[in-house]
Amino acid sequence: RSLIQRCSENYHSSINDIATWVQDDFDTPVVHCVSFGCWSGLDQNHGGEYAAFEDVIEKFVIALRDCRITPYVVLDGGTDCTDKKLETLTQRAKDRIIKAHRAAAEGSQERILPLLAKLVFRQTLDRLEVPVAQCYGEADEQIATLANEWQCPVLSNDSDFYIFELPAGLLPIDHFKWEAVEQCGSQKYIPCKSYNTSSFCIFFNIQHHLLPTFAALAGNDYVKLQRTSWAQFAPAGREKPNRLEGLLCWLRDFQQPREALEAALGLMGELSKKSKAEVLQGLSLGMAEYQIPPSSYLKMFFIHKVPQQLSSGLVPHWMLLPLAEARLCGDILDVLQLRRMPLPTPVDHGDMPSACLTSRPIRQVMYGLLLGKAKPLQVEERDREGLELKFILVQRTYKGVIQRLDLNSLDKRLQVLLEALGVPEASLNSLPPQLRLPVAVTCYWLQRAQPPPDQMMLKALLLGLTIVDTWRQRAEKLSSSKHRMLGLDVNVVHAFNQWQLCLKDSIQLNQVLGYPLPEPQIARLYEGTFVHQLVHVMKTGGRLGSLLKSDRSSVKRYQTMVFIVHQFYTQETSKSSETQKTATAPQRQPLDDLTADLQQMFTLHEDEEFVTEANSAVTALEDLSLHDLVSVRTRYKTKERNNRCKIPEMSRKEECRGLDII
């Protein structure tokens, strides 16, 4: 590793930053502790700009590789089994509920991560073949240890790395200018700031081995101290004395951690002997977290793909490698070890019910698979009711095919997944593999979402799943230029939150089952801002027919999804009516208006007889059973082939256009 240029900068923000122009050798890795706190300037409130996020990640990785930097990405896993951070995590969850409500009510940017962003991140790194490791718990200690072994810097925005003694220093993400790659001769480099603990200690004139003491007294997860007293030791003349700066000034008078801790206890007033012992133990545990072990299991994993073994016996051996590779979500560890599931909090209005309720039956199936007959029988879900954080005991589902499941049998694994969604396998066979899980989830969502999604929402969702890559980009430009969204529609936000959570939990269940269906690539599947724009266009009287103009493969995908979802809904509605034994008139189907869209799309074709046949088939949709629908499709395709034989020009025209109406 070589540093092309190093220059000192003025002190600011309570740390001593040293600006560094970094050029790393080919074999020098950067250990990247991932934080999703910033959403790269993208929209946070309309369900995620996932394609743009994927593009940012790819450009970031390319910038590193152009500078001959090899990134190694390390992710946090489950919650610490000691529950030392339970109070901290609970408070963060409460704060997130308030922020999510404020974002929905006021349209403000509150740094709420879109629901599928972590999955997009993992999928993108996998596609780019970036080495990734997921720790079983918090990753800080393992990252620091690996950085020490490999003598490489850590790229992160986690404040704990300002305390760890890292040989190659910390590169704060906020000062890592990867978008401004520069060149010196034949070598490219990234302007950045490098932090090291020795510079920090020199600037504040404290002993280096007192840094863990500083961190423990400033606040840790083992003991909560009064945070107002340290400001009195800050330099005089400050308009607003800084608590951390005051603590650093106070520490200058001490040489050893023990004497600093004893003096700190004296500042806390009258404490019983027992209370002093508890506080001292908590502070000592907090300091111990910054002691770097001699070796990290991450090194063995990155080189040989050997995961760390767990002694608890609560995690099946076959899960260790998928967990370490982040092919299984870290939340699964919380279910297995703590019987707990922390649920996400999307941007949503507090008056709405929790969006997580809709997908709870899917999670219950996953809990049954993970825990079997083990006790206790419930899993504690951390969710919201209104603006309050609630801990809810949820019964797991352990019945039917789950009890007889053989993970080596693909058929039974697929059966478990589709039974959880209530969708028959045969109905999905006409779809491309990547669309089977999203369409099954859409059928589930259509039945269970509360309040029920309206036709515009369903139409926007199906169009969003249909239009991919360049077509979506073109459509976004069309809708955003003519129909600017004025703000958040809380009903639309809530409906699509439910769909994303149903998809997220179905993907997790699919992972636990060993991928009986292909995992959909989210950045190429769903764009929250796009479907919101489509709903807005329809509500303001806009037309959507031009989105699919001349793209007949998209017409085919859209038509197939409409057939499947329509058939599923009519069958489920019929079952519900029979169960209730009511004599009331049937409700209006939510897909009635979608048949008009199909008619509009078919009119893109120039052959009048062809259009007439297509329109007739679409008109008959509402009255068809599954058997009748298949029969009509067969008759239609037979006549289509006969027409091609009778009219060679039509046959050649269709071959050129590639349109195959199902």
C-alpha positions in Angstrom: 0.0 0.0 0.0 1.3 3.4 -0.8 0.0 6.9 0.0 0.5 9.3 -2.8 -0.1 12.5 -0.7 -0.9 13.2 2.9 -1.7 16.6 4.3 -3.0 17.7 7.7 -6.3 19.6 8.0 -7.8 21.7 10.7 -9.6 19.9 13.5 -13.4 19.8 13.3 -16.3 17.7 14.4 -14.4 16.5 17.5 -12.0 14.3 15.6 -8.6 14.9 14.0 -9.1 14.1 10.3 -6.2 13.6 8.1 -6.9 14.0 4.4 -5.4 11.1 2.4 -5.2 10.3 -1.3 -5.4 6.6 -1.3 -4.0 4.2 -3.9 -4.1 0.6 -2.8 -2.2 -2.3 -4.3 -4.1 -5.0 -6.1 -4.0 -7.5 -3.2 -4.9 -5.0 -0.5 -8.5 -5.4 0.7 -10.8 -2.8 2.2 -13.1 -4.3 4.9 -16.4 -2.5 4.4 -18.8 -2.5 7.3 -22.1 -1.8 5.7 -24.5 0.8 7.0 -27.6 1.7 5.1 -28.3 4.9 7.1 -28.0 7.0 4.0 -30.0 6.1 0.9 -27.5 7.7 -1.5 -29.8 10.7 -2.1 -32.6 8.6 -3.5 -36.3 8.8 -2.7 -37.0 7.2 0.6 -40.8 7.5 0.9 -42.3 6.0 -2.2 -41.2 2.4 -1.7 -37.7 2.5 -3.0 -35.8 3.4 -6.1 -34.2 0.0 -6.3 -32.8 0.1 -9.9 -31.1 3.4 -9.1 -29.8 2.0 -5.8 -28.3 -1.0 -7.7 -26.7 1.4 -10.1 -25.1 3.3 -7.2 -23.7 0.1 -5.7 -22.3 -1.1 -9.0 -20.6 2.3 -9.7 -19.1 2.2 -6.2 -17.6 -1.3 -6.7 -16.3 -0.3 -10.2 -14.7 2.8 -8.7 -12.9 0.6 -6.1 -11.7 -1.9 -8.7 -10.5 0.8 -11.0 -8.2 1.9 -8.2 -7.1 -1.7 -7.6 -8.9 -1.9 -4.3 -10.5 -5.3 -3.5 -13.5 -4.8 -1.2 -14.6 -7.4 1.4 -18.0 -6.7 2.7 -19.0 -7.7 6.3 -22.6 -7.5 7.5 -24.1 -7.6 11.0 -26.2 -10.8 11.7 -28.6 -11.5 14.5 -29.0 -9.7 17.8 -26.5 -10.3 20.6 -27.8 -13.3 22.6 -26.9 -11.6 25.9 -29.5 -9.0 25.1 -27.0 -6.3 26.2 -28.4 -4.0 23.5 -32.1 -4.7 24.0 -32.7 -1.3 25.6 -30.9 0.5 22.9 -32.6 -1.4 20.1 -36.0 -0.9 21.7 -35.5 2.9 21.9 -34.3 2.9 18.3 -37.4 1.0 17.2 -39.6 3.5 19.0 -37.8 6.4 17.4 -38.2 4.8 14.0 -42.0 4.5 14.3 -42.2 8.2 15.0 -39.9 9.1 12.1 -41.8 6.7 9.7 -45.1 8.4 10.6 -43.6 11.8 10.2 -42.3 10.9 6.8 -45.7 9.7 5.7 -47.7 12.6 7.2 -45.4 15.4 6.2 -43.4 14.0 3.3 -40.1 14.7 5.1 -36.9 12.6 4.5 -36.4 10.7 7.8 -33.7 8.2 6.7 -36.1 5.3 6.7 -34.6 2.5 4.7 -36.9 1.1 1.9 -38.1 -2.4 2.7 -36.1 -4.4 0.1 -32.9 -2.3 0.1 -30.8 -4.8 2.0 -31.9 -7.5 -0.4 -31.0 -5.4 -3.4 -27.6 -4.7 -1.8 -26.9 -8.4 -1.2 -28.1 -9.4 -4.7 -26.0 -6.7 -6.4 -22.9 -7.7 -4.6 -23.5 -11.3 -5.5 -23.9 -10.5 -9.1 -20.7 -8.4 -9.1 -18.9 -11.3 -7.3 -17.9 -9.2 -4.3 -16.8 -11.3 -1.3 -19.5 -11.0 1.5 -19.6 -12.4 5.0 -22.5 -12.1 7.5 -21.5 -12.4 11.1 -23.8 -14.3 13.5 -24.0 -11.2 15.7 -22.6 -7.7 15.7 -19.7 -7.5 13.2 -17.5 -4.7 14.8 -15.0 -6.9 16.6 -14.6 -9.4 13.8 -14.0 -6.5 11.3 -11.4 -4.9 13.5 -9.7 -8.3 14.0 -9.6 -9.0 10.2 -8.3 -5.5 9.4 -5.6 -6.0 12.0 -4.6 -9.4 10.5 -4.7 -8.1 6.9 -3.2 -4.7 7.7 -6.0 -3.0 5.7 -8.2 -0.1 6.4 -11.9 -0.2 7.4 -14.4 1.7 5.4 -17.4 2.5 7.7 -19.5 5.1 9.4 -19.8 3.2 12.7 -18.4 5.3 15.5 -17.0 2.2 17.3 -14.1 2.2 14.8 -12.9 5.5 16.1 -11.9 3.6 19.3 -10.5 0.3 17.9 -6.7 0.5 17.2 -6.6 -0.2 13.5 -3.2 -0.5 11.9 -4.3 1.0 8.5 -6.8 3.3 10.0 -10.5 4.1 9.4 -11.9 5.6 6.2 -15.2 7.4 7.2 -17.7 6.8 4.4 -18.9 10.4 4.5 -15.4 11.5 3.5 -14.7 8.7 0.9 -15.1 10.5 -2.4 -15.5 7.5 -4.6 -17.5 9.4 -7.2 -14.5 11.7 -7.8 -11.8 9.2 -8.8 -8.7 11.0 -9.9 -5.5 9.8 -11.6 -1.8 10.3 -11.1 0.2 8.9 -14.0 -1.2 5.5 -14.8 -2.7 5.0 -11.3 -6.2 6.0 -10.2 -7.0 6.9 -6.7 -10.0 8.0 -4.5 -9.7 11.2 -2.4 -10.7 10.4 1.2 -9.9 11.1 4.8 -8.1 8.6 7.0 -8.6 8.6 10.8 -6.2 6.9 13.2 -6.4 6.7 17.0 -2.8 7.9 17.5 -3.6 11.3 15.9 -6.8 11.6 18.0 -4.9 10.9 21.2 -2.1 13.4 20.3 -4.6 16.1 19.5 -6.6 15.7 22.8 -3.5 14.9 24.8 -4.8 11.6 26.4 -3.2 8.2 26.9 -3.9 5.9 24.0 -5.0 3.0 26.3 -7.7 5.3 27.7 -9.7 5.4 24.5 -11.8 2.3 25.6 -12.4 4.1 28.9 -13.5 7.2 27.0 -16.0 5.1 25.0 -17.4 3.3 28.0 -17.9 6.5 30.0 -19.4 8.3 27.0 -22.1 5.6 26.9 -22.4 1.9 26.3 -24.9 -0.9 26.1 -24.1 -2.3 29.5 -24.7 0.7 31.8 -26.5 4.0 31.3 -24.7 7.0 32.9 -25.8 10.6 33.3 -24.8 12.3 30.1 -24.9 15.9 31.2 -22.1 16.1 33.8 -19.1 15.9 31.4 -19.9 19.2 29.7 -18.7 21.1 32.8 -15.1 20.0 31.9 -15.2 21.5 28.4 -12.9 24.5 27.7 -14.3 27.7 29.0 -15.8 30.3 26.6 -17.8 27.8 24.5 -21.3 29.0 23.7 -22.6 25.4 24.0 -20.1 23.1 25.9 -19.7 19.7 24.2 -20.2 16.7 26.5 -17.7 14.4 24.7 -15.0 17.2 24.5 -15.5 17.8 28.3 -15.0 14.1 29.0 -11.8 14.0 26.9 -10.5 17.1 28.8 -11.3 15.4 32.1 -9.4 12.2 31.0 -6.1 14.1 30.5 -5.4 13.9 34.2 -5.3 10.1 34.3 -2.7 7.5 33.3 -4.5 4.3 33.8 -8.1 3.1 33.1 -8.8 1.9 36.6 -8.1 5.2 38.3 -10.2 7.0 35.7 -13.1 4.6 36.5 -12.8 5.1 40.2 -12.8 8.8 39.8 -15.9 8.6 37.5 -17.7 6.7 40.2 -17.0 9.5 42.6 -18.7 12.0 40.3 -21.9 9.9 40.4 -22.9 10.9 43.9 -23.9 8.6 46.7 -24.0 5.0 45.4 -24.4 1.8 47.5 -21.6 -0.7 47.4 -23.7 -3.0 45.3 -24.6 -0.2 42.8 -20.9 0.8 42.5 -19.9 -2.8 41.7 -22.6 -3.1 39.1 -21.6 0.2 37.4 -17.9 -0.8 37.5 -18.7 -4.2 36.0 -20.8 -2.6 33.2 -18.0 -0.1 32.4 -15.4 -2.9 32.4 -17.5 -5.0 30.0 -18.0 -1.9 27.7 -14.2 -1.4 27.6 -13.5 -5.1 26.9 -15.4 -4.8 23.6 -12.6 -2.8 22.1 -9.9 -5.5 22.8 -9.0 -7.0 19.5 -8.7 -10.8 19.5 -5.6 -12.4 17.9 -7.5 -13.9 15.0 -10.8 -13.7 13.2 -12.9 -16.5 11.8 -13.7 -14.2 8.9 -10.2 -14.8 7.5 -10.8 -18.6 7.3 -14.3 -17.9 5.8 -13.1 -15.6 3.0 -10.2 -17.9 2.0 -11.7 -21.3 2.5 -15.5 -20.7 2.8 -15.4 -22.4 6.2 -18.1 -20.9 8.5 -17.7 -20.4 12.3 -19.2 -23.2 14.4 -21.7 -22.4 17.0 -21.8 -24.2 20.3 -25.3 -23.4 21.3 -26.9 -26.2 19.3 -29.8 -24.0 18.4 -28.8 -23.4 14.8 -28.8 -26.4 12.5 -25.4 -27.2 11.1 -26.6 -27.0 7.5 -27.7 -23.4 8.0 -24.2 -22.1 9.0 -22.8 -21.7 5.5 -25.9 -20.0 4.0 -26.0 -17.7 7.0 -22.3 -16.8 6.7 -22.8 -16.2 3.0 -25.8 -14.0 3.7 -28.0 -16.3 1.6 -30.2 -16.6 4.8 -31.3 -13.4 6.5 -29.7 -12.7 9.9 -33.2 -12.4 11.5 -33.4 -16.1 11.3 -30.8 -16.3 14.1 -33.1 -14.2 16.3 -35.9 -16.7 15.7 -33.7 -19.7 16.4 -31.8 -18.4 19.4 -34.1 -15.8 21.0 -37.6 -16.8 19.7 -37.8 -13.2 18.6 -38.4 -11.4 15.2 -37.7 -7.7 14.9 -40.0 -6.5 12.1 -39.2 -3.5 9.8 -40.9 -0.2 10.1 -41.6 1.3 6.6 -42.8 4.8 5.9 -46.4 4.5 6.9 -49.1 6.7 8.6 -49.6 5.9 12.2 -53.4 5.7 11.7 -52.9 2.7 9.4 -52.6 -0.8 10.9 -49.1 -2.3 10.8 -48.3 -3.4 7.2 -46.6 -6.4 8.7 -49.9 -7.9 9.8 -50.7 -9.0 6.2 -47.7 -11.2 5.9 -47.8 -12.7 9.4 -49.2 -16.1 8.2 -46.2 -16.4 5.9 -43.9 -15.8 8.8 -45.8 -18.3 11.0 -45.0 -21.0 8.4 -41.4 -20.0 8.5 -41.4 -20.2 12.4 -42.9 -23.7 12.2 -40.1 -24.8 9.8 -37.3 -23.3 11.9 -38.5 -24.5 15.3 -40.6 -27.6 14.7 -42.0 -29.0 18.0 -39.6 -27.1 20.2 -40.9 -25.0 23.0 -42.0 -22.3 23.6 -44.6 -22.5 20.9 -44.7 -18.7 20.2 -42.3 -16.2 18.6 -42.2 -12.7 19.9 -42.6 -10.1 17.1 -41.6 -6.5 17.6 -44.2 -4.5 15.7 -46.2 -1.3 16.1 -49.8 -0.5 17.0 -50.5 3.0 16.1 -47.4 4.9 17.2 -46.6 2.5 20.0 -44.1 -0.3 20.0 -45.6 -3.6 20.9 -44.2 -7.1 21.6 -46.6 -9.6 20.3 -46.5 -13.4 20.9 -47.3 -15.2 17.6 -48.1 -18.8 17.3 -46.1 -20.8 14.8 -47.7 -23.0 12.1 -46.7 -26.6 12.4 -49.2 -28.8 10.6 -49.9 -30.5 7.3 -47.0 -31.0 4.9 -44.6 -29.1 7.2 -44.6 -32.0 9.6 -43.6 -34.4 6.8 -41.2 -32.1 5.0 -38.1 -33.6 3.5 -35.7 -30.8 2.6 -34.3 -33.1 -0.1 -37.6 -33.2 -1.9 -38.2 -30.2 -4.2 -41.9 -31.0 -4.7 -42.7 -30.9 -1.0 -40.6 -27.7 -0.5 -42.5 -26.0 -3.3 -45.7 -27.3 -1.9 -45.0 -25.7 1.5 -44.2 -22.4 -0.1 -47.2 -22.3 -2.4 -49.6 -23.5 0.4 -48.4 -20.7 2.6 -49.4 -18.3 -0.2 -52.6 -20.2 -1.1 -51.7 -20.5 -4.8 -51.8 -23.7 -6.9 -48.6 -24.6 -8.7 -50.4 -25.2 -12.0 -51.5 -21.6 -12.2 -47.9 -20.4 -12.3 -46.5 -22.7 -15.0 -47.1 -20.3 -17.9 -45.0 -17.6 -16.2 -41.2 -17.0 -16.6 -39.5 -18.5 -13.5 -38.5 -15.0 -12.1 -42.1 -13.9 -12.0 -43.6 -17.0 -10.3 -43.0 -15.9 -6.7 -43.9 -12.3 -7.3 -47.2 -13.2 -9.0 -48.0 -15.8 -6.2 -47.3 -13.1 -3.7 -49.6 -10.7 -5.6 -52.5 -13.2 -5.4 -51.9 -13.6 -1.7 -51.8 -9.8 -1.2 -55.0 -9.3 -3.2 -56.8 -11.6 -0.8 -55.4 -10.4 2.5 -54.4 -6.8 2.2 -56.3 -4.4 4.5 -57.9 -2.2 3.3 -58.3 -4.2 0.0 -56.2 -2.7 -2.8 -58.3 -0.9 -5.5 -58.1 -1.5 -9.3 -55.6 1.3 -9.9 -53.2 -0.1 -7.3 -53.4 -3.6 -8.8 -53.1 -2.3 -12.4 -50.0 -0.2 -11.4 -48.4 -3.2 -9.7 -48.9 -5.5 -12.6 -47.7 -3.0 -15.1 -44.7 -2.3 -12.8 -43.9 -6.0 -12.8 -44.3 -6.2 -16.5 -42.2 -3.3 -17.7 -38.5 -4.1 -17.2 -35.2 -2.3 -17.6 -35.2 0.2 -20.6 -39.0 0.1 -20.8 -39.4 1.1 -17.2 -36.8 3.9 -17.6 -38.7 5.2 -20.6 -42.0 5.0 -18.7 -40.6 6.8 -15.7 -39.6 9.7 -17.9 -43.0 9.8 -19.4 -45.0 9.8 -16.2 -42.6 12.0 -14.2 -42.5 14.7 -16.8 -46.3 15.0 -17.3 -47.6 14.0 -13.9 -45.5 15.2 -11.0 -46.5 13.6 -7.7 -47.7 16.3 -5.3 -47.0 14.2 -2.2 -47.6 10.9 -0.5 -51.0 9.1 -0.8 -51.0 7.3 2.5 -53.5 4.6 1.2 -51.2 3.8 -1.8 -48.1 3.8 0.5 -49.8 1.4 2.9 -51.0 -1.0 0.1 -47.6 -1.3 -1.5 -45.9 -1.6 1.9 -48.0 -4.7 2.5 -47.1 -6.1 -0.9 -43.3 -5.5 -0.3 -43.5 -7.1 3.1 -45.4 -10.1 1.7 -42.7 -10.4 -1.0 -39.9 -10.0 1.6 -41.3 -12.6 3.9 -42.0 -15.0 1.0 -38.4 -14.6 -0.1 -37.2 -15.5 3.4 -39.4 -18.5 3.5 -38.1 -19.5 0.0 -34.6 -19.2 1.3 -35.3 -21.4 4.3 -36.8 -24.0 2.0 -33.7 -24.0 -0.2 -35.0 -21.9 -3.1 -37.8 -24.1 -4.6 -38.6 -21.0 -6.7 -35.9 -18.7 -8.2 -35.3 -15.6 -6.1 -36.6 -12.6 -8.0 -34.0 -9.9 -8.7 -35.6 -7.0 -7.0 -33.9 -4.1 -8.9 -35.2 -5.6 -12.2 -38.6 -6.4 -10.8 -40.1 -3.6 -8.7 -39.6 0.1 -8.5 -41.7 1.8 -5.7 -41.5 5.3 -7.2 -42.6 4.0 -10.6 -45.8 2.2 -9.3 -46.6 5.3 -7.3 -46.3 7.4 -10.4 -48.5 5.0 -12.3 -51.3 5.3 -9.7 -50.9 9.1 -9.8 -51.2 9.2 -13.6 -54.4 7.1 -13.5 -55.9 9.2 -10.7 -55.3 12.4 -12.7 -56.8 11.0 -15.8 -53.6 10.0 -17.7 -53.5 7.1 -20.1 -51.1 4.2 -19.8 -51.5 2.5 -23.2 -48.4 4.0 -24.7 -46.2 2.3 -22.0 -46.5 -1.1 -23.8 -46.7 0.2 -27.3 -44.7 -2.0 -29.8 -43.3 -4.0 -26.8 -45.2 -7.2 -27.4 -43.3 -9.3 -25.0 -44.4 -7.0 -22.2 -48.0 -7.3 -23.5 -47.7 -11.1 -23.2 -46.3 -10.9 -19.7 -49.0 -8.5 -18.6 -51.8 -10.6 -20.2 -50.5 -13.8 -18.5 -50.4 -12.2 -15.1 -53.9 -10.7 -15.5 -55.2 -14.2 -16.5 -53.6 -15.8 -13.4 -54.5 -13.2 -10.9 -58.1 -12.8 -12.2 -58.6 -16.6 -12.1 -57.2 -16.9 -8.6 -59.4 -14.0 -7.3 -62.6 -15.3 -8.9 -62.0 -18.8 -7.5 -61.2 -17.5 -4.0 -64.2 -15.2 -4.1 -66.4 -18.1 -5.1 -65.1 -20.3 -2.3 -65.7 -17.4 0.2 -69.3 -17.0 -1.1 -70.1 -20.7 -0.8 -68.6 -20.8 2.7 -70.7 -17.8 3.9 -73.8 -19.2 2.0 -75.0 -15.7 1.2 -77.5 -14.9 -1.4 -76.2 -11.4 -2.1 -75.1 -10.3 -5.5 -71.4 -11.0 -6.3 -69.1 -8.2 -5.6 -67.5 -6.3 -8.5 -64.2 -7.9 -9.5 -61.1 -5.9 -8.9 -59.8 -6.9 -12.4 -62.8 -5.8 -14.4 -61.1 -2.7 -15.7 -57.9 -4.6 -16.6 -59.7 -6.3 -19.5 -60.1 -2.9 -21.1 -56.3 -2.5 -20.9 -55.9 -5.8 -22.7 -58.3 -4.7 -25.5 -56.3 -1.4 -25.8 -53.0 -3.3 -26.1 -54.3 -5.8 -28.7 -55.4 -2.9 -30.9 -51.7 -2.2 -31.5 -52.0 -5.1 -33.9 -52.8 -4.2 -37.5 -54.8 -7.3 -38.6 -58.6 -6.7 -38.0 -59.5 -10.3 -37.8 -56.8 -10.9 -35.3 -57.9 -7.9 -33.2 -61.6 -9.1 -33.3 -60.6 -12.6 -32.0 -58.4 -11.1 -29.2 -61.1 -8.8 -28.1 -63.7 -11.6 -28.0 -61.3 -13.7 -25.9 -60.8 -10.8 -23.5 -64.5 -10.1 -23.2 -65.2 -13.7 -22.2 -62.6 -13.6 -19.3 -65.0 -12.7 -16.5 -67.2 -15.8 -17.1 -64.6 -18.4 -17.6 -63.6 -21.2 -15.2 -60.0 -22.4 -15.4 -61.0 -25.3 -17.6 -62.9 -23.1 -20.0 -60.1 -20.6 -20.1 -57.6 -23.2 -21.1 -60.0 -24.5 -23.7 -60.5 -21.1 -25.2 -56.8 -20.5 -25.3 -56.3 -23.8 -27.2 -59.1 -23.1 -29.7 -57.7 -19.6 -30.2 -54.2 -20.7 -30.9 -55.5 -23.4 -33.3 -57.4 -20.8 -35.3 -54.4 -18.5 -35.2 -52.2 -21.3 -36.7 -54.8 -21.9 -39.4 -54.9 -18.2 -40.2 -51.2 -18.2 -40.6 -51.4 -21.1 -43.0 -54.2 -19.5 -45.0 -52.5 -16.0 -45.0 -48.7 -16.4 -45.5 -48.3 -12.6 -45.1 -49.8 -12.7 -41.6 -47.5 -15.6 -40.7 -44.4 -13.7 -41.8 -45.6 -10.5 -40.1 -46.1 -12.3 -36.8 -42.7 -14.0 -37.0 -41.1 -10.6 -37.5 -43.0 -9.0 -34.6 -42.5 -12.0 -32.2 -46.0 -11.6 -30.7 -47.4 -14.8 -29.2 -50.8 -14.2 -27.6 -51.6 -16.8 -25.0 
